[in-house]
């Protein structure tokens, strides 16, 4: 179901982009490239959404906290004059 809502939302945005480009007087040869890129990005987003929906939601067991060893304080090194 999430995939369909993603597809609908992105399609509405592409339609709004097409309307805005027409209203702004952008030549069709320029707007077609922008709309093609937006359509390709939409297809990738919907595909990714569908793939993520298919994956089982496995929970990893929580690992115990690991103590980080502390470093000894730095000892100043005397410099030759």
mmCIF file of the N, C-alpha and C atoms, coordinates in Angstrom:
data_MODEL
# 
_entry.id   MODEL 
# 
loop_
_atom_site.group_PDB 
_atom_site.id 
_atom_site.type_symbol 
_atom_site.label_atom_id 
_atom_site.label_alt_id 
_atom_site.label_comp_id 
_atom_site.label_asym_id 
_atom_site.label_entity_id 
_atom_site.label_seq_id 
_atom_site.pdbx_PDB_ins_code 
_atom_site.Cartn_x 
_atom_site.Cartn_y 
_atom_site.Cartn_z 
_atom_site.occupancy 
_atom_site.B_iso_or_equiv 
_atom_site.pdbx_formal_charge 
_atom_site.auth_seq_id 
_atom_site.auth_comp_id 
_atom_site.auth_asym_id 
_atom_site.auth_atom_id 
_atom_site.pdbx_PDB_model_num 
ATOM 1   N N  . UNK A 1 1  ? 0.822  -1.197 0.000   1.00 0.00 ? 1  UNK A N  1 
ATOM 2   C CA . UNK A 1 1  ? 0.000  0.000  0.000   1.00 0.00 ? 1  UNK A CA 1 
ATOM 3   C C  . UNK A 1 1  ? 0.865  1.260  0.000   1.00 0.00 ? 1  UNK A C  1 
ATOM 4   N N  . UNK A 1 2  ? 1.977  1.248  0.705   1.00 0.00 ? 2  UNK A N  1 
ATOM 5   C CA . UNK A 1 2  ? 2.842  2.419  0.754   1.00 0.00 ? 2  UNK A CA 1 
ATOM 6   C C  . UNK A 1 2  ? 3.402  2.747  -0.621  1.00 0.00 ? 2  UNK A C  1 
ATOM 7   N N  . UNK A 1 3  ? 3.654  1.708  -1.414  1.00 0.00 ? 3  UNK A N  1 
ATOM 8   C CA . UNK A 1 3  ? 4.196  1.927  -2.749  1.00 0.00 ? 3  UNK A CA 1 
ATOM 9   C C  . UNK A 1 3  ? 3.204  2.704  -3.611  1.00 0.00 ? 3  UNK A C  1 
ATOM 10  N N  . UNK A 1 4  ? 1.927  2.366  -3.518  1.00 0.00 ? 4  UNK A N  1 
ATOM 11  C CA . UNK A 1 4  ? 0.924  3.070  -4.305  1.00 0.00 ? 4  UNK A CA 1 
ATOM 12  C C  . UNK A 1 4  ? 0.823  4.537  -3.887  1.00 0.00 ? 4  UNK A C  1 
ATOM 13  N N  . UNK A 1 5  ? 0.851  4.789  -2.589  1.00 0.00 ? 5  UNK A N  1 
ATOM 14  C CA . UNK A 1 5  ? 0.749  6.181  -2.134  1.00 0.00 ? 5  UNK A CA 1 
ATOM 15  C C  . UNK A 1 5  ? 1.992  6.980  -2.534  1.00 0.00 ? 5  UNK A C  1 
ATOM 16  N N  . UNK A 1 6  ? 3.154  6.329  -2.530  1.00 0.00 ? 6  UNK A N  1 
ATOM 17  C CA . UNK A 1 6  ? 4.368  6.998  -2.994  1.00 0.00 ? 6  UNK A CA 1 
ATOM 18  C C  . UNK A 1 6  ? 4.246  7.333  -4.471  1.00 0.00 ? 6  UNK A C  1 
ATOM 19  N N  . UNK A 1 7  ? 3.771  6.382  -5.249  1.00 0.00 ? 7  UNK A N  1 
ATOM 20  C CA . UNK A 1 7  ? 3.623  6.598  -6.690  1.00 0.00 ? 7  UNK A CA 1 
ATOM 21  C C  . UNK A 1 7  ? 2.643  7.729  -6.976  1.00 0.00 ? 7  UNK A C  1 
ATOM 22  N N  . UNK A 1 8  ? 1.529  7.746  -6.262  1.00 0.00 ? 8  UNK A N  1 
ATOM 23  C CA . UNK A 1 8  ? 0.522  8.791  -6.472  1.00 0.00 ? 8  UNK A CA 1 
ATOM 24  C C  . UNK A 1 8  ? 1.089  10.160 -6.097  1.00 0.00 ? 8  UNK A C  1 
ATOM 25  N N  . UNK A 1 9  ? 1.756  10.243 -4.968  1.00 0.00 ? 9  UNK A N  1 
ATOM 26  C CA . UNK A 1 9  ? 2.311  11.527 -4.516  1.00 0.00 ? 9  UNK A CA 1 
ATOM 27  C C  . UNK A 1 9  ? 3.357  12.052 -5.503  1.00 0.00 ? 9  UNK A C  1 
ATOM 28  N N  . UNK A 1 10 ? 4.218  11.160 -5.973  1.00 0.00 ? 10 UNK A N  1 
ATOM 29  C CA . UNK A 1 10 ? 5.259  11.606 -6.904  1.00 0.00 ? 10 UNK A CA 1 
ATOM 30  C C  . UNK A 1 10 ? 4.679  11.954 -8.271  1.00 0.00 ? 10 UNK A C  1 
ATOM 31  N N  . UNK A 1 11 ? 3.671  11.235 -8.696  1.00 0.00 ? 11 UNK A N  1 
ATOM 32  C CA . UNK A 1 11 ? 3.011  11.554 -9.966  1.00 0.00 ? 11 UNK A CA 1 
ATOM 33  C C  . UNK A 1 11 ? 2.355  12.925 -9.902  1.00 0.00 ? 11 UNK A C  1 
ATOM 34  N N  . UNK A 1 12 ? 1.735  13.226 -8.772  1.00 0.00 ? 12 UNK A N  1 
ATOM 35  C CA . UNK A 1 12 ? 1.124  14.551 -8.607  1.00 0.00 ? 12 UNK A CA 1 
ATOM 36  C C  . UNK A 1 12 ? 2.178  15.647 -8.672  1.00 0.00 ? 12 UNK A C  1 
ATOM 37  N N  . UNK A 1 13 ? 3.353  15.371 -8.122  1.00 0.00 ? 13 UNK A N  1 
ATOM 38  C CA . UNK A 1 13 ? 4.425  16.381 -8.168  1.00 0.00 ? 13 UNK A CA 1 
ATOM 39  C C  . UNK A 1 13 ? 4.949  16.573 -9.583  1.00 0.00 ? 13 UNK A C  1 
ATOM 40  N N  . UNK A 1 14 ? 5.044  15.482 -10.349 1.00 0.00 ? 14 UNK A N  1 
ATOM 41  C CA . UNK A 1 14 ? 5.484  15.612 -11.747 1.00 0.00 ? 14 UNK A CA 1 
ATOM 42  C C  . UNK A 1 14 ? 4.450  16.398 -12.544 1.00 0.00 ? 14 UNK A C  1 
ATOM 43  N N  . UNK A 1 15 ? 3.176  16.131 -12.301 1.00 0.00 ? 15 UNK A N  1 
ATOM 44  C CA . UNK A 1 15 ? 2.115  16.891 -12.975 1.00 0.00 ? 15 UNK A CA 1 
ATOM 45  C C  . UNK A 1 15 ? 2.201  18.374 -12.616 1.00 0.00 ? 15 UNK A C  1 
ATOM 46  N N  . UNK A 1 16 ? 2.465  18.668 -11.346 1.00 0.00 ? 16 UNK A N  1 
ATOM 47  C CA . UNK A 1 16 ? 2.597  20.064 -10.923 1.00 0.00 ? 16 UNK A CA 1 
ATOM 48  C C  . UNK A 1 16 ? 3.815  20.710 -11.573 1.00 0.00 ? 16 UNK A C  1 
ATOM 49  N N  . UNK A 1 17 ? 4.899  19.952 -11.703 1.00 0.00 ? 17 UNK A N  1 
ATOM 50  C CA . UNK A 1 17 ? 6.095  20.470 -12.375 1.00 0.00 ? 17 UNK A CA 1 
ATOM 51  C C  . UNK A 1 17 ? 5.786  20.774 -13.834 1.00 0.00 ? 17 UNK A C  1 
ATOM 52  N N  . UNK A 1 18 ? 5.088  19.878 -14.510 1.00 0.00 ? 18 UNK A N  1 
ATOM 53  C CA . UNK A 1 18 ? 4.731  20.113 -15.914 1.00 0.00 ? 18 UNK A CA 1 
ATOM 54  C C  . UNK A 1 18 ? 3.867  21.362 -16.059 1.00 0.00 ? 18 UNK A C  1 
ATOM 55  N N  . UNK A 1 19 ? 2.923  21.521 -15.156 1.00 0.00 ? 19 UNK A N  1 
ATOM 56  C CA . UNK A 1 19 ? 2.052  22.698 -15.189 1.00 0.00 ? 19 UNK A CA 1 
ATOM 57  C C  . UNK A 1 19 ? 2.858  23.973 -14.957 1.00 0.00 ? 19 UNK A C  1 
ATOM 58  N N  . UNK A 1 20 ? 3.764  23.940 -13.998 1.00 0.00 ? 20 UNK A N  1 
ATOM 59  C CA . UNK A 1 20 ? 4.584  25.120 -13.694 1.00 0.00 ? 20 UNK A CA 1 
ATOM 60  C C  . UNK A 1 20 ? 5.511  25.458 -14.859 1.00 0.00 ? 20 UNK A C  1 
ATOM 61  N N  . UNK A 1 21 ? 6.073  24.446 -15.500 1.00 0.00 ? 21 UNK A N  1 
ATOM 62  C CA . UNK A 1 21 ? 6.952  24.708 -16.644 1.00 0.00 ? 21 UNK A CA 1 
ATOM 63  C C  . UNK A 1 21 ? 6.169  25.330 -17.797 1.00 0.00 ? 21 UNK A C  1 
ATOM 64  N N  . UNK A 1 22 ? 4.970  24.814 -18.057 1.00 0.00 ? 22 UNK A N  1 
ATOM 65  C CA . UNK A 1 22 ? 4.128  25.397 -19.115 1.00 0.00 ? 22 UNK A CA 1 
ATOM 66  C C  . UNK A 1 22 ? 3.764  26.839 -18.774 1.00 0.00 ? 22 UNK A C  1 
ATOM 67  N N  . UNK A 1 23 ? 3.372  27.068 -17.518 1.00 0.00 ? 23 UNK A N  1 
ATOM 68  C CA . UNK A 1 23 ? 2.972  28.417 -17.098 1.00 0.00 ? 23 UNK A CA 1 
ATOM 69  C C  . UNK A 1 23 ? 4.135  29.401 -17.183 1.00 0.00 ? 23 UNK A C  1 
ATOM 70  N N  . UNK A 1 24 ? 5.338  28.911 -16.968 1.00 0.00 ? 24 UNK A N  1 
ATOM 71  C CA . UNK A 1 24 ? 6.513  29.778 -17.023 1.00 0.00 ? 24 UNK A CA 1 
ATOM 72  C C  . UNK A 1 24 ? 6.988  30.005 -18.446 1.00 0.00 ? 24 UNK A C  1 
ATOM 73  N N  . UNK A 1 25 ? 6.382  29.315 -19.397 1.00 0.00 ? 25 UNK A N  1 
ATOM 74  C CA . UNK A 1 25 ? 6.760  29.500 -20.796 1.00 0.00 ? 25 UNK A CA 1 
ATOM 75  C C  . UNK A 1 25 ? 8.048  28.785 -21.185 1.00 0.00 ? 25 UNK A C  1 
ATOM 76  N N  . UNK A 1 26 ? 8.406  27.749 -20.448 1.00 0.00 ? 26 UNK A N  1 
ATOM 77  C CA . UNK A 1 26 ? 9.616  26.985 -20.773 1.00 0.00 ? 26 UNK A CA 1 
ATOM 78  C C  . UNK A 1 26 ? 9.351  26.220 -22.074 1.00 0.00 ? 26 UNK A C  1 
ATOM 79  N N  . UNK A 1 27 ? 10.273 26.309 -23.022 1.00 0.00 ? 27 UNK A N  1 
ATOM 80  C CA . UNK A 1 27 ? 10.076 25.607 -24.297 1.00 0.00 ? 27 UNK A CA 1 
ATOM 81  C C  . UNK A 1 27 ? 9.953  24.091 -24.081 1.00 0.00 ? 27 UNK A C  1 
ATOM 82  N N  . UNK A 1 28 ? 9.096  23.441 -24.863 1.00 0.00 ? 28 UNK A N  1 
ATOM 83  C CA . UNK A 1 28 ? 8.886  21.993 -24.707 1.00 0.00 ? 28 UNK A CA 1 
ATOM 84  C C  . UNK A 1 28 ? 10.168 21.167 -24.816 1.00 0.00 ? 28 UNK A C  1 
ATOM 85  N N  . UNK A 1 29 ? 11.105 21.614 -25.656 1.00 0.00 ? 29 UNK A N  1 
ATOM 86  C CA . UNK A 1 29 ? 12.349 20.846 -25.798 1.00 0.00 ? 29 UNK A CA 1 
ATOM 87  C C  . UNK A 1 29 ? 13.188 20.879 -24.510 1.00 0.00 ? 29 UNK A C  1 
ATOM 88  N N  . UNK A 1 30 ? 13.033 21.913 -23.712 1.00 0.00 ? 30 UNK A N  1 
ATOM 89  C CA . UNK A 1 30 ? 13.734 21.984 -22.424 1.00 0.00 ? 30 UNK A CA 1 
ATOM 90  C C  . UNK A 1 30 ? 12.948 21.262 -21.330 1.00 0.00 ? 30 UNK A C  1 
ATOM 91  N N  . UNK A 1 31 ? 11.656 21.495 -21.300 1.00 0.00 ? 31 UNK A N  1 
ATOM 92  C CA . UNK A 1 31 ? 10.842 20.884 -20.245 1.00 0.00 ? 31 UNK A CA 1 
ATOM 93  C C  . UNK A 1 31 ? 10.760 19.369 -20.398 1.00 0.00 ? 31 UNK A C  1 
ATOM 94  N N  . UNK A 1 32 ? 10.838 18.862 -21.628 1.00 0.00 ? 32 UNK A N  1 
ATOM 95  C CA . UNK A 1 32 ? 10.759 17.409 -21.811 1.00 0.00 ? 32 UNK A CA 1 
ATOM 96  C C  . UNK A 1 32 ? 11.932 16.709 -21.142 1.00 0.00 ? 32 UNK A C  1 
ATOM 97  N N  . UNK A 1 33 ? 13.110 17.312 -21.176 1.00 0.00 ? 33 UNK A N  1 
ATOM 98  C CA . UNK A 1 33 ? 14.270 16.721 -20.508 1.00 0.00 ? 33 UNK A CA 1 
ATOM 99  C C  . UNK A 1 33 ? 14.101 16.710 -18.998 1.00 0.00 ? 33 UNK A C  1 
ATOM 100 N N  . UNK A 1 34 ? 13.577 17.812 -18.457 1.00 0.00 ? 34 UNK A N  1 
ATOM 101 C CA . UNK A 1 34 ? 13.347 17.885 -17.012 1.00 0.00 ? 34 UNK A CA 1 
ATOM 102 C C  . UNK A 1 34 ? 12.291 16.877 -16.572 1.00 0.00 ? 34 UNK A C  1 
ATOM 103 N N  . UNK A 1 35 ? 11.224 16.776 -17.344 1.00 0.00 ? 35 UNK A N  1 
ATOM 104 C CA . UNK A 1 35 ? 10.151 15.843 -16.990 1.00 0.00 ? 35 UNK A CA 1 
ATOM 105 C C  . UNK A 1 35 ? 10.596 14.390 -17.148 1.00 0.00 ? 35 UNK A C  1 
ATOM 106 N N  . UNK A 1 36 ? 11.445 14.116 -18.126 1.00 0.00 ? 36 UNK A N  1 
ATOM 107 C CA . UNK A 1 36 ? 11.970 12.757 -18.296 1.00 0.00 ? 36 UNK A CA 1 
ATOM 108 C C  . UNK A 1 36 ? 12.844 12.374 -17.099 1.00 0.00 ? 36 UNK A C  1 
ATOM 109 N N  . UNK A 1 37 ? 13.675 13.312 -16.639 1.00 0.00 ? 37 UNK A N  1 
ATOM 110 C CA . UNK A 1 37 ? 14.521 13.037 -15.473 1.00 0.00 ? 37 UNK A CA 1 
ATOM 111 C C  . UNK A 1 37 ? 13.660 12.837 -14.222 1.00 0.00 ? 37 UNK A C  1 
ATOM 112 N N  . UNK A 1 38 ? 12.618 13.635 -14.088 1.00 0.00 ? 38 UNK A N  1 
ATOM 113 C CA . UNK A 1 38 ? 11.721 13.494 -12.936 1.00 0.00 ? 38 UNK A CA 1 
ATOM 114 C C  . UNK A 1 38 ? 10.991 12.158 -12.985 1.00 0.00 ? 38 UNK A C  1 
ATOM 115 N N  . UNK A 1 39 ? 10.589 11.734 -14.169 1.00 0.00 ? 39 UNK A N  1 
ATOM 116 C CA . UNK A 1 39 ? 9.897  10.446 -14.307 1.00 0.00 ? 39 UNK A CA 1 
ATOM 117 C C  . UNK A 1 39 ? 10.835 9.293  -13.975 1.00 0.00 ? 39 UNK A C  1 
ATOM 118 N N  . UNK A 1 40 ? 12.077 9.376  -14.417 1.00 0.00 ? 40 UNK A N  1 
ATOM 119 C CA . UNK A 1 40 ? 13.054 8.323  -14.110 1.00 0.00 ? 40 UNK A CA 1 
ATOM 120 C C  . UNK A 1 40 ? 13.316 8.255  -12.605 1.00 0.00 ? 40 UNK A C  1 
ATOM 121 N N  . UNK A 1 41 ? 13.452 9.413  -11.975 1.00 0.00 ? 41 UNK A N  1 
ATOM 122 C CA . UNK A 1 41 ? 13.674 9.438  -10.525 1.00 0.00 ? 41 UNK A CA 1 
ATOM 123 C C  . UNK A 1 41 ? 12.470 8.870  -9.786  1.00 0.00 ? 41 UNK A C  1 
ATOM 124 N N  . UNK A 1 42 ? 11.282 9.150  -10.288 1.00 0.00 ? 42 UNK A N  1 
ATOM 125 C CA . UNK A 1 42 ? 10.064 8.613  -9.684  1.00 0.00 ? 42 UNK A CA 1 
ATOM 126 C C  . UNK A 1 42 ? 10.030 7.099  -9.785  1.00 0.00 ? 42 UNK A C  1 
ATOM 127 N N  . UNK A 1 43 ? 10.387 6.567  -10.947 1.00 0.00 ? 43 UNK A N  1 
ATOM 128 C CA . UNK A 1 43 ? 10.400 5.110  -11.110 1.00 0.00 ? 43 UNK A CA 1 
ATOM 129 C C  . UNK A 1 43 ? 11.403 4.465  -10.155 1.00 0.00 ? 43 UNK A C  1 
ATOM 130 N N  . UNK A 1 44 ? 12.563 5.100  -9.983  1.00 0.00 ? 44 UNK A N  1 
ATOM 131 C CA . UNK A 1 44 ? 13.557 4.559  -9.045  1.00 0.00 ? 44 UNK A CA 1 
ATOM 132 C C  . UNK A 1 44 ? 13.032 4.605  -7.609  1.00 0.00 ? 44 UNK A C  1 
ATOM 133 N N  . UNK A 1 45 ? 12.389 5.687  -7.248  1.00 0.00 ? 45 UNK A N  1 
ATOM 134 C CA . UNK A 1 45 ? 11.865 5.825  -5.882  1.00 0.00 ? 45 UNK A CA 1 
ATOM 135 C C  . UNK A 1 45 ? 10.771 4.799  -5.603  1.00 0.00 ? 45 UNK A C  1 
ATOM 136 N N  . UNK A 1 46 ? 9.884  4.590  -6.565  1.00 0.00 ? 46 UNK A N  1 
ATOM 137 C CA . UNK A 1 46 ? 8.798  3.622  -6.377  1.00 0.00 ? 46 UNK A CA 1 
ATOM 138 C C  . UNK A 1 46 ? 9.358  2.206  -6.322  1.00 0.00 ? 46 UNK A C  1 
ATOM 139 N N  . UNK A 1 47 ? 10.345 1.913  -7.156  1.00 0.00 ? 47 UNK A N  1 
ATOM 140 C CA . UNK A 1 47 ? 10.983 0.589  -7.127  1.00 0.00 ? 47 UNK A CA 1 
ATOM 141 C C  . UNK A 1 47 ? 11.655 0.345  -5.786  1.00 0.00 ? 47 UNK A C  1 
ATOM 142 N N  . UNK A 1 48 ? 12.390 1.324  -5.297  1.00 0.00 ? 48 UNK A N  1 
ATOM 143 C CA . UNK A 1 48 ? 13.054 1.193  -4.001  1.00 0.00 ? 48 UNK A CA 1 
ATOM 144 C C  . UNK A 1 48 ? 12.034 1.007  -2.887  1.00 0.00 ? 48 UNK A C  1 
ATOM 145 N N  . UNK A 1 49 ? 10.957 1.754  -2.944  1.00 0.00 ? 49 UNK A N  1 
ATOM 146 C CA . UNK A 1 49 ? 9.895  1.631  -1.947  1.00 0.00 ? 49 UNK A CA 1 
ATOM 147 C C  . UNK A 1 49 ? 9.293  0.227  -1.965  1.00 0.00 ? 49 UNK A C  1 
ATOM 148 N N  . UNK A 1 50 ? 9.063  -0.309 -3.159  1.00 0.00 ? 50 UNK A N  1 
ATOM 149 C CA . UNK A 1 50 ? 8.494  -1.653 -3.279  1.00 0.00 ? 50 UNK A CA 1 
ATOM 150 C C  . UNK A 1 50 ? 9.467  -2.707 -2.757  1.00 0.00 ? 50 UNK A C  1 
ATOM 151 N N  . UNK A 1 51 ? 10.738 -2.550 -3.060  1.00 0.00 ? 51 UNK A N  1 
ATOM 152 C CA . UNK A 1 51 ? 11.733 -3.509 -2.568  1.00 0.00 ? 51 UNK A CA 1 
ATOM 153 C C  . UNK A 1 51 ? 11.826 -3.490 -1.047  1.00 0.00 ? 51 UNK A C  1 
ATOM 154 N N  . UNK A 1 52 ? 11.765 -2.304 -0.479  1.00 0.00 ? 52 UNK A N  1 
ATOM 155 C CA . UNK A 1 52 ? 11.842 -2.201 0.977   1.00 0.00 ? 52 UNK A CA 1 
ATOM 156 C C  . UNK A 1 52 ? 10.587 -2.756 1.639   1.00 0.00 ? 52 UNK A C  1 
ATOM 157 N N  . UNK A 1 53 ? 9.439  -2.627 0.975   1.00 0.00 ? 53 UNK A N  1 
ATOM 158 C CA . UNK A 1 53 ? 8.196  -3.189 1.516   1.00 0.00 ? 53 UNK A CA 1 
ATOM 159 C C  . UNK A 1 53 ? 8.231  -4.711 1.534   1.00 0.00 ? 53 UNK A C  1 
ATOM 160 N N  . UNK A 1 54 ? 8.932  -5.319 0.565   1.00 0.00 ? 54 UNK A N  1 
ATOM 161 C CA . UNK A 1 54 ? 8.995  -6.769 0.460   1.00 0.00 ? 54 UNK A CA 1 
ATOM 162 C C  . UNK A 1 54 ? 9.911  -7.402 1.502   1.00 0.00 ? 54 UNK A C  1 
ATOM 163 N N  . UNK A 1 55 ? 10.872 -6.642 1.993   1.00 0.00 ? 55 UNK A N  1 
ATOM 164 C CA . UNK A 1 55 ? 11.829 -7.200 2.947   1.00 0.00 ? 55 UNK A CA 1 
ATOM 165 C C  . UNK A 1 55 ? 11.168 -7.445 4.292   1.00 0.00 ? 55 UNK A C  1 
ATOM 166 N N  . UNK A 1 56 ? 11.478 -8.593 4.901   1.00 0.00 ? 56 UNK A N  1 
ATOM 167 C CA . UNK A 1 56 ? 10.971 -8.808 6.262   1.00 0.00 ? 56 UNK A CA 1 
ATOM 168 C C  . UNK A 1 56 ? 11.671 -7.859 7.225   1.00 0.00 ? 56 UNK A C  1 
ATOM 169 N N  . UNK A 1 57 ? 10.947 -7.413 8.192   1.00 0.00 ? 57 UNK A N  1 
ATOM 170 C CA . UNK A 1 57 ? 11.497 -6.480 9.172   1.00 0.00 ? 57 UNK A CA 1 
ATOM 171 C C  . UNK A 1 57 ? 12.152 -7.259 10.313  1.00 0.00 ? 57 UNK A C  1 
ATOM 172 N N  . UNK A 1 58 ? 13.352 -7.719 10.087  1.00 0.00 ? 58 UNK A N  1 
ATOM 173 C CA . UNK A 1 58 ? 14.070 -8.478 11.110  1.00 0.00 ? 58 UNK A CA 1 
ATOM 174 C C  . UNK A 1 58 ? 14.698 -7.517 12.104  1.00 0.00 ? 58 UNK A C  1 
ATOM 175 N N  . UNK A 1 59 ? 14.592 -7.868 13.338  1.00 0.00 ? 59 UNK A N  1 
ATOM 176 C CA . UNK A 1 59 ? 15.203 -7.056 14.392  1.00 0.00 ? 59 UNK A CA 1 
ATOM 177 C C  . UNK A 1 59 ? 16.477 -7.736 14.849  1.00 0.00 ? 59 UNK A C  1 
ATOM 178 N N  . UNK A 1 60 ? 17.539 -6.979 14.858  1.00 0.00 ? 60 UNK A N  1 
ATOM 179 C CA . UNK A 1 60 ? 18.809 -7.508 15.344  1.00 0.00 ? 60 UNK A CA 1 
ATOM 180 C C  . UNK A 1 60 ? 18.819 -7.454 16.865  1.00 0.00 ? 60 UNK A C  1 
ATOM 181 N N  . UNK A 1 61 ? 19.402 -8.475 17.493  1.00 0.00 ? 61 UNK A N  1 
ATOM 182 C CA . UNK A 1 61 ? 19.471 -8.423 18.952  1.00 0.00 ? 61 UNK A CA 1 
ATOM 183 C C  . UNK A 1 61 ? 20.391 -7.287 19.395  1.00 0.00 ? 61 UNK A C  1 
ATOM 184 N N  . UNK A 1 62 ? 20.006 -6.658 20.455  1.00 0.00 ? 62 UNK A N  1 
ATOM 185 C CA . UNK A 1 62 ? 20.817 -5.548 20.974  1.00 0.00 ? 62 UNK A CA 1 
ATOM 186 C C  . UNK A 1 62 ? 22.115 -6.105 21.542  1.00 0.00 ? 62 UNK A C  1 
ATOM 187 N N  . UNK A 1 63 ? 23.201 -5.475 21.172  1.00 0.00 ? 63 UNK A N  1 
ATOM 188 C CA . UNK A 1 63 ? 24.500 -5.917 21.676  1.00 0.00 ? 63 UNK A CA 1 
ATOM 189 C C  . UNK A 1 63 ? 24.807 -5.168 22.967  1.00 0.00 ? 63 UNK A C  1 
ATOM 190 N N  . UNK A 1 64 ? 25.481 -5.862 23.899  1.00 0.00 ? 64 UNK A N  1 
ATOM 191 C CA . UNK A 1 64 ? 25.835 -5.177 25.139  1.00 0.00 ? 64 UNK A CA 1 
ATOM 192 C C  . UNK A 1 64 ? 26.835 -4.055 24.867  1.00 0.00 ? 64 UNK A C  1 
ATOM 193 N N  . UNK A 1 65 ? 26.795 -3.055 25.706  1.00 0.00 ? 65 UNK A N  1 
ATOM 194 C CA . UNK A 1 65 ? 27.709 -1.933 25.551  1.00 0.00 ? 65 UNK A CA 1 
ATOM 195 C C  . UNK A 1 65 ? 29.142 -2.411 25.758  1.00 0.00 ? 65 UNK A C  1 
ATOM 196 N N  . UNK A 1 66 ? 30.039 -1.899 24.940  1.00 0.00 ? 66 UNK A N  1 
ATOM 197 C CA . UNK A 1 66 ? 31.444 -2.274 25.025  1.00 0.00 ? 66 UNK A CA 1 
ATOM 198 C C  . UNK A 1 66 ? 32.198 -1.130 25.687  1.00 0.00 ? 66 UNK A C  1 
ATOM 199 N N  . UNK A 1 67 ? 32.995 -1.478 26.700  1.00 0.00 ? 67 UNK A N  1 
ATOM 200 C CA . UNK A 1 67 ? 33.794 -0.456 27.379  1.00 0.00 ? 67 UNK A CA 1 
ATOM 201 C C  . UNK A 1 67 ? 34.954 -0.057 26.471  1.00 0.00 ? 67 UNK A C  1 
ATOM 202 N N  . UNK A 1 68 ? 35.138 1.233  26.299  1.00 0.00 ? 68 UNK A N  1 
ATOM 203 C CA . UNK A 1 68 ? 36.226 1.746  25.484  1.00 0.00 ? 68 UNK A CA 1 
ATOM 204 C C  . UNK A 1 68 ? 37.422 1.981  26.397  1.00 0.00 ? 68 UNK A C  1 
ATOM 205 N N  . UNK A 1 69 ? 38.569 1.351  26.068  1.00 0.00 ? 69 UNK A N  1 
ATOM 206 C CA . UNK A 1 69 ? 39.735 1.556  26.934  1.00 0.00 ? 69 UNK A CA 1 
ATOM 207 C C  . UNK A 1 69 ? 40.184 3.010  26.874  1.00 0.00 ? 69 UNK A C  1 
ATOM 208 N N  . UNK A 1 70 ? 40.598 3.517  28.008  1.00 0.00 ? 70 UNK A N  1 
ATOM 209 C CA . UNK A 1 70 ? 41.077 4.908  28.062  1.00 0.00 ? 70 UNK A CA 1 
ATOM 210 C C  . UNK A 1 70 ? 42.567 4.931  27.848  1.00 0.00 ? 70 UNK A C  1 
ATOM 211 N N  . UNK A 1 71 ? 43.029 5.981  27.239  1.00 0.00 ? 71 UNK A N  1 
ATOM 212 C CA . UNK A 1 71 ? 44.447 6.164  26.981  1.00 0.00 ? 71 UNK A CA 1 
ATOM 213 C C  . UNK A 1 71 ? 45.071 6.895  28.156  1.00 0.00 ? 71 UNK A C  1 
ATOM 214 N N  . UNK A 1 72 ? 46.319 6.538  28.516  1.00 0.00 ? 72 UNK A N  1 
ATOM 215 C CA . UNK A 1 72 ? 46.987 7.282  29.591  1.00 0.00 ? 72 UNK A CA 1 
ATOM 216 C C  . UNK A 1 72 ? 47.227 8.723  29.155  1.00 0.00 ? 72 UNK A C  1 
ATOM 217 N N  . UNK A 1 73 ? 47.319 9.587  30.122  1.00 0.00 ? 73 UNK A N  1 
ATOM 218 C CA . UNK A 1 73 ? 47.546 10.999 29.828  1.00 0.00 ? 73 UNK A CA 1 
ATOM 219 C C  . UNK A 1 73 ? 48.850 11.161 29.077  1.00 0.00 ? 73 UNK A C  1 
ATOM 220 N N  . UNK A 1 74 ? 48.871 12.082 28.133  1.00 0.00 ? 74 UNK A N  1 
ATOM 221 C CA . UNK A 1 74 ? 50.075 12.328 27.340  1.00 0.00 ? 74 UNK A CA 1 
ATOM 222 C C  . UNK A 1 74 ? 51.148 12.941 28.220  1.00 0.00 ? 74 UNK A C  1 
ATOM 223 N N  . UNK A 1 75 ? 52.381 12.449 28.050  1.00 0.00 ? 75 UNK A N  1 
ATOM 224 C CA . UNK A 1 75 ? 53.529 12.978 28.780  1.00 0.00 ? 75 UNK A CA 1 
ATOM 225 C C  . UNK A 1 75 ? 54.266 13.929 27.864  1.00 0.00 ? 75 UNK A C  1 
ATOM 226 N N  . UNK A 1 76 ? 54.498 15.162 28.323  1.00 0.00 ? 76 UNK A N  1 
ATOM 227 C CA . UNK A 1 76 ? 55.201 16.117 27.453  1.00 0.00 ? 76 UNK A CA 1 
ATOM 228 C C  . UNK A 1 76 ? 56.647 15.654 27.170  1.00 0.00 ? 76 UNK A C  1 
ATOM 229 N N  . UNK A 1 77 ? 57.070 15.854 25.957  1.00 0.00 ? 77 UNK A N  1 
ATOM 230 C CA . UNK A 1 77 ? 58.420 15.484 25.551  1.00 0.00 ? 77 UNK A CA 1 
ATOM 231 C C  . UNK A 1 77 ? 59.276 16.731 25.587  1.00 0.00 ? 77 UNK A C  1 
ATOM 232 N N  . UNK A 1 78 ? 60.390 16.686 26.349  1.00 0.00 ? 78 UNK A N  1 
ATOM 233 C CA . UNK A 1 78 ? 61.254 17.877 26.385  1.00 0.00 ? 78 UNK A CA 1 
ATOM 234 C C  . UNK A 1 78 ? 61.951 18.069 25.034  1.00 0.00 ? 78 UNK A C  1 
ATOM 235 N N  . UNK A 1 79 ? 62.005 19.301 24.570  1.00 0.00 ? 79 UNK A N  1 
ATOM 236 C CA . UNK A 1 79 ? 62.640 19.621 23.305  1.00 0.00 ? 79 UNK A CA 1 
ATOM 237 C C  . UNK A 1 79 ? 64.030 20.207 23.550  1.00 0.00 ? 79 UNK A C  1 
ATOM 238 N N  . UNK A 1 80 ? 64.983 19.867 22.690  1.00 0.00 ? 80 UNK A N  1 
ATOM 239 C CA . UNK A 1 80 ? 66.332 20.396 22.818  1.00 0.00 ? 80 UNK A CA 1 
ATOM 240 C C  . UNK A 1 80 ? 66.349 21.843 22.370  1.00 0.00 ? 80 UNK A C  1 
ATOM 241 N N  . UNK A 1 81 ? 67.148 22.639 23.054  1.00 0.00 ? 81 UNK A N  1 
ATOM 242 C CA . UNK A 1 81 ? 67.194 24.060 22.715  1.00 0.00 ? 81 UNK A CA 1 
ATOM 243 C C  . UNK A 1 81 ? 68.302 24.382 21.771  1.00 0.00 ? 81 UNK A C  1 
# 
